[in-house]
Amino acid sequence: MTGCIVGWAHTPFGKLEGETVESLIVRVTNGALADAGLEPKDVDEIVLGHFNAGFSPQDFTASLVLQASPDLRFKRALRVENACATGSAAVHQGLKAIAAGSARVVLVVGVEQMTSTPGPEIGKNLLKASYVREEADIEGGFAGIFGKIAGLYFQRWGDQSDALALIAAKNHKNGVGNPYAQLRKDLGFEFCRNVSDKNPFVAGPLKRTDCSLVSDGAAALVLTDVETALQLGKAIAFRSTAHVSDFLPMSKRDILKFEGCTEAWKRALAAAGIALGDLSLVETHDCFTIAELIEYEAMGLVPEGQGARAVKEGWTQKDGRLPVNPSGGLKAKGHPIGATGVSMHALCAMQLAGTAGDIQVKGAKLAGLFNMGGAAVANYVSVLERIK
């Protein structure tokens, strides 16, 4: 236990008219510091998670955080990027500074602005997180990659269309209660299951309701060492963390196993001294419904090939044995790349603090989250608990 979350802020996710990367950063920076009861002058280090990859004309964005206050001037600031796991990479980097003793208070910000980019360019930008040499020509961008994964899964384990629709319906139902979610509408199983003009096939067996949304948004956390955290208003401690990287080319691994995800969960749970069943909830990376399905297996909830059982038997519902994505997940909440991992940590912290409102899981004591970059290439797990 090297660090704690002591404050957070979160914008709504969606098409945010009138906002810029800079304005979103400033907004959550000030919000998180105020929530922590700290001043900008108290910050020792700043870590910004910002994928970009062509979404914003402004690159080299770490020092934009300083725009929030003159008192942040001359603070050391850096930007990190690890595809769709960029936000968690920023969080883990902040924890390393605290563990090393080089910082007592670290401000972590995650941000992305995607909706101002034309559709074809969005696909090209996201494909930069694949192995371009082999995968750049897959039709449909990253949806095409996960459509291919879904098709292969169906070939190996049978048609899982019902399970994918159940996952989508679950997450959209949960998202109704999340004030930060981009799509707050209970779409229902039938709409998610059936092809229609409003829910066409996008790639392989994946329909529109199987794909996360293109989003703008930001989230921020204030991290401190444990001693400092216990002197503040609240302290959500990192019981453990794990970061595992796998081969980038899908051709070098069995893409249906998400082995990096499995290894990250194993390491994090072992370091925390708990089993998966000890968790009160999990926020997991449902960039596509097939990803959540495979992650049930990779985290050890069900054996390989039996992911459908977890959702069909209600285990992952908000009131189930292990609620998964009570926030609505990326599916309903949206997926502004650099902000996603920071958002996951903030939402888990809210759950443990008992301030999650309509998405609150009753009696939440331990929260786990999984955030991945690429197709299970960069794999991050955090296990959180409230100590104050």
SVG drawing of the C-alpha trace seen along z (x, -y; Angstrom):
<svg xmlns="http://www.w3.org/2000/svg" viewBox="-37 -33 50 57">
<polyline fill="none" stroke="black" stroke-width="0.4" points="0.0,0.0 2.0,-2.9 -0.6,-5.5 -4.1,-6.7 -6.7,-8.6 -7.8,-11.6 -9.8,-13.6 -11.3,-13.4 -13.2,-15.2 -15.0,-14.0 -16.7,-15.8 -19.6,-14.3 -18.5,-12.2 -19.9,-12.8 -19.9,-15.4 -18.9,-18.4 -19.6,-21.5 -17.4,-24.5 -14.8,-22.5 -11.2,-22.0 -8.5,-19.6 -7.2,-22.6 -10.5,-23.6 -11.3,-20.0 -7.9,-19.7 -8.3,-22.9 -11.9,-22.0 -11.0,-18.6 -7.7,-19.9 -9.4,-22.5 -12.2,-20.2 -10.0,-17.4 -7.8,-19.7 -10.8,-21.3 -12.3,-17.8 -9.1,-16.8 -9.0,-20.0 -5.5,-20.8 -4.1,-23.8 -2.2,-23.9 1.0,-24.8 0.7,-21.5 1.3,-19.4 4.7,-17.9 4.2,-16.2 1.7,-16.2 1.0,-13.3 -1.2,-13.7 -2.7,-10.8 -3.5,-11.9 -3.5,-9.5 -4.1,-12.0 -2.7,-10.1 -4.1,-12.9 -7.3,-13.8 -6.0,-17.1 -3.7,-19.5 -2.0,-20.4 0.6,-17.8 3.1,-18.1 0.2,-18.7 1.6,-18.0 2.1,-21.6 -1.4,-22.6 -2.3,-21.4 -0.4,-24.5 -3.1,-26.6 -5.3,-25.8 -3.3,-27.9 -0.2,-30.1 0.8,-28.1 1.4,-25.0 4.1,-26.9 7.5,-25.1 5.9,-21.9 7.3,-18.9 4.8,-17.6 4.9,-14.7 2.5,-13.1 2.1,-9.3 0.5,-7.3 -0.4,-3.6 -3.2,-3.4 -6.6,-2.9 -4.9,-2.2 -3.3,-5.7 -5.4,-6.8 -4.3,-3.9 -0.7,-4.3 -0.9,-7.9 -2.3,-6.7 0.4,-4.0 3.1,-6.5 1.9,-8.8 2.0,-6.0 5.6,-5.2 6.6,-8.7 5.0,-8.4 6.6,-5.0 10.0,-6.3 9.7,-9.1 10.1,-11.8 6.6,-13.1 4.1,-13.4 1.2,-14.8 0.6,-13.8 -2.1,-15.3 -3.2,-12.8 -5.3,-14.0 -6.7,-12.0 -8.3,-13.7 -9.3,-13.2 -11.3,-15.1 -12.5,-12.9 -15.8,-14.1 -14.4,-17.0 -12.5,-14.5 -14.2,-13.3 -15.3,-9.7 -12.8,-8.1 -9.9,-9.8 -11.2,-8.5 -10.8,-4.9 -7.3,-5.7 -6.2,-7.3 -7.4,-4.3 -5.8,-1.8 -2.4,-3.3 -2.9,-1.3 -2.8,2.0 0.2,3.7 0.1,1.6 2.4,3.9 -0.2,6.7 -3.5,5.2 -3.8,1.7 -5.8,3.1 -8.5,4.8 -11.8,3.2 -13.7,1.2 -10.8,-0.2 -10.6,1.1 -14.2,2.3 -12.9,4.5 -10.2,5.9 -12.7,6.8 -15.2,8.0 -12.6,10.5 -12.0,11.5 -15.7,12.0 -16.0,14.1 -13.1,16.3 -14.7,16.7 -18.0,17.7 -16.2,20.3 -14.5,21.8 -17.3,21.6 -20.5,21.1 -22.7,18.2 -22.6,15.8 -25.0,13.1 -27.4,13.5 -24.6,13.0 -23.2,10.0 -26.7,8.4 -27.1,9.2 -23.8,7.4 -24.8,4.4 -28.3,4.2 -26.8,4.6 -24.3,1.8 -26.9,-0.6 -29.3,0.1 -26.5,-0.7 -25.5,-3.8 -28.9,-5.4 -27.9,-6.2 -24.5,-7.6 -24.6,-11.4 -21.3,-11.3 -22.4,-8.8 -22.7,-9.7 -25.8,-7.5 -28.2,-7.3 -30.8,-5.1 -32.0,-1.6 -32.0,-0.1 -33.2,3.4 -32.1,6.8 -34.4,7.0 -33.0,3.8 -29.4,4.9 -30.0,8.4 -31.7,7.6 -30.3,6.0 -32.2,2.9 -31.7,-0.4 -30.7,-1.9 -28.6,1.1 -26.9,2.4 -23.9,4.7 -20.7,2.8 -18.0,5.4 -18.3,9.2 -21.0,10.2 -20.7,6.9 -23.6,4.5 -23.7,0.9 -24.8,1.7 -21.7,3.9 -19.3,0.9 -18.3,-1.8 -18.9,-5.5 -16.6,-8.2 -16.3,-10.7 -14.9,-13.8 -14.1,-14.1 -11.7,-14.3 -11.2,-13.0 -8.6,-13.8 -7.3,-12.3 -5.2,-13.6 -2.8,-10.9 -0.8,-11.1 1.2,-8.9 -0.8,-7.0 0.4,-9.3 -0.7,-12.4 -4.0,-10.8 -5.0,-9.9 -4.8,-13.6 -7.3,-14.5 -11.0,-14.1 -11.0,-10.7 -8.5,-8.0 -9.0,-5.3 -5.9,-3.2 -4.4,-1.1 -4.3,2.4 -2.4,3.5 -1.6,2.7 -0.3,4.7 0.8,3.8 1.5,6.5 2.4,6.0 1.9,8.7 3.0,8.9 1.5,6.3 0.8,8.5 -2.3,10.6 -0.6,13.3 1.9,14.0 -0.7,15.1 -4.1,16.8 -6.2,13.6 -9.2,15.3 -7.5,15.8 -6.4,12.2 -3.5,13.8 -2.1,10.4 -5.3,9.6 -5.2,13.0 -1.6,12.4 -2.4,8.8 -5.4,10.0 -3.3,12.9 -0.5,10.6 -2.8,7.9 -5.0,10.3 -2.0,12.1 -0.3,8.9 -3.6,7.8 -3.9,11.1 -7.5,11.7 -9.5,13.8 -11.6,12.4 -14.7,13.3 -13.7,10.9 -14.3,7.9 -17.5,5.9 -17.4,4.8 -15.3,4.6 -15.0,1.9 -13.7,3.6 -12.7,2.5 -15.8,3.1 -14.6,1.2 -16.6,3.9 -19.0,6.4 -16.9,9.3 -14.0,7.8 -16.1,7.9 -17.2,11.5 -13.6,12.6 -12.5,10.7 -14.9,12.7 -12.8,15.7 -9.5,13.9 -10.1,12.6 -11.1,16.1 -14.8,15.6 -15.6,18.5 -13.6,21.1 -12.4,20.5 -15.3,20.6 -18.0,20.1 -18.1,16.3 -21.7,16.3 -22.7,18.1 -21.6,15.1 -24.1,12.7 -26.8,15.2 -27.0,16.3 -27.0,12.7 -23.6,12.8 -22.4,9.6 -25.6,7.5 -25.4,4.6 -27.0,6.9 -25.2,10.0 -22.4,12.0 -19.8,9.8 -21.2,6.6 -19.3,5.7 -19.5,2.2 -22.1,0.7 -21.1,-2.6 -22.4,-1.5 -18.8,-0.8 -17.3,-2.3 -20.3,-1.0 -22.7,-3.5 -20.3,-6.0 -18.2,-6.6 -14.5,-6.1 -12.4,-9.3 -9.2,-7.3 -6.8,-9.2 -9.5,-9.8 -10.9,-6.2 -8.5,-4.7 -8.6,-7.8 -12.4,-7.7 -12.4,-4.0 -10.3,-4.8 -12.5,-7.8 -15.7,-5.8 -14.3,-3.0 -13.2,-5.5 -16.8,-7.0 -18.2,-3.5 -15.9,-2.9 -16.6,-6.3 -20.3,-5.6 -20.9,-8.6 -21.7,-6.9 -25.4,-7.9 -27.7,-5.9 -24.9,-3.5 -23.9,-2.7 -23.2,0.9 -24.5,1.6 -21.8,2.1 -18.9,1.8 -15.6,2.6 -13.1,3.6 -13.1,2.6 -11.1,3.9 -10.6,2.4 -9.1,3.6 -8.1,1.2 -6.4,2.3 -4.6,0.8 -5.0,2.4 -6.3,5.9 -5.1,6.9 -1.6,5.6 -1.3,3.1 -3.0,4.6 -3.6,2.7 -5.3,3.9 -5.9,1.9 -7.4,3.1 -8.8,0.3 -10.1,0.1 -11.2,-2.7 -9.0,-3.3 -10.7,-6.6"/>
</svg>
